[in-house]
Every structure is written in C-alpha cells, then in structure tokens.
Amino acid sequence: MELRRSRQSLWNGLAIFGVGVFPLLYLTPPATGRWVLVGLWLLLAGAFVAYQFRPFRFGIGADGLDLRVAGLARLVPWAEIEAVILDQPLPPGGRKRKAPSLLLLPAVASTIDRPLTGRSPVGGRPALVLLSLDRVQQPVDEVAAALTRFGGSRFRDVRPQPPGSSADLPDLDVLSWLADLTSRVQKALESGQASQRLAVKAEVDAALARLPEVPAGSDQPRLDELLKSMSEALGAEDEGTKPA
C-alpha cells in the first residue's frame, strides 16, 4: 500500500497567501517599500509551496516500510522494526484532539540512526515519529488495516476508544483472541528472552488500555484483571519467573 500526501494544507496555505497579498497592494503607500513587502510575501509563499512538494514516500508491504519521511529514505525491513504504534492521545483541558500519528520502535538489531524524539505510549520508550496521518489522503482505518495485514503483531493501535465501543478488543471473537494471546504470553515467558516478553507485554498493555471501564459491582467478567496479571508476569525483572 502506498500512501499519498494530502494537499489540503497546500490549498489552505495558498488561500491565506492569496488573501494576504491584497492588503499589501491596497493598504500600503504606493512606494518602493510596497513592492519590497510584496516580494517578501511572494518569497514566503514560494518557500511554503516548495516545502509542501518536498519528496515524500510511505509504502507498507510484506518486506517492510518503504520510507522517505522522518529523515529516512530507504526500505526499513520488518526485522528492524519492533513495533509501529498508531497513537492519538487525548488532549488535556478539553483542547482540540490532534490527528493520529505513527511511531516506530526500532528493533535491537536495527540500523536506524535517526534521533528518537517521540515517546511510546506503551512502556514510555523513545520512538521515532514517522508521520501525522492528517498529511495523507487515505483514511486512518485504511492505514491501520494495511499495517495489520503486513506488520502483524508488530502493529499496535493504542488510540483511546470510547467506553463500551465495539473496537475495545482487537478481535470480534473475544474468546479466540484471548486464547491466542494466552498462548503467546506463555511462549514469551518460557522463551527466556526479554525482548520477546516486552513485545508481548506491550500488546497486552495496549489491549488493557482500550478496555471500557466496568461499573463497580458489575457481574461482567473482569478481563482487565486477567490482562493485568499477564502484564505483571511479562514485566517481571527475573526472566525465569513463571506465573504460579
């Protein structure tokens, strides 16, 4: 899947520059200074257009992510990626919610040398900010579907969901999903590898974060307690620790 850059910000910017040039033409004295201001305004407009047309590439495929964003200009194989995270944090104080963004957690053997200026919402690890999805034409859910298809368990959608949302769990068949997750948790615990345990723990924590709140005194099954116990077992400092 090849993402296409949205041109909405380009048209908005050109409209602002177009409207802004009229005061310079009609509200400034007819002297050399006016044309200097107009020239500077048009120079800024040209720089803005050049920025909007800078090289861009974001391909999602079986071999990995083919990128020309965030300082990368190459194919990043899935083996170099521990996780691609789709995040959209809730803003404080009722402010307008930002667009969803994609973060990349490099794998241990990754050769990615870009500054990790972002922060993973799962585990708080440094991450590479790849892309804000308001910059592309494809809908967010379409991008998420492609990352799920090609990235598998490396892709994590941690956007907060409204309480009671049908998207609270990653699979409509909760029992099937839970059985699969339990199996992978057990394998991670038995592997003795910290990286494998932390990768599965991040998935468990993401699912836990998306669960709706269960009212006090409810007789609903407490899935959150099961996920918390999984997360605690996976996060134990002693890799040889096994759940009782």
PyMOL commands that set and color helices and strands:
alter all, ss='L'
color gray80, all
select helices_A, chain A and resi 8-26+32-52+78-80+92-94+133-135+140-154+174-191+194-210+223-234
alter helices_A, ss='H'
color red, helices_A
select strands_A, chain A and resi 57-61+64-69+72-77+81-87+101-106+118-119+126-132+155-157
alter strands_A, ss='S'
color yellow, strands_A
deselect
rebuild
show_as cartoon
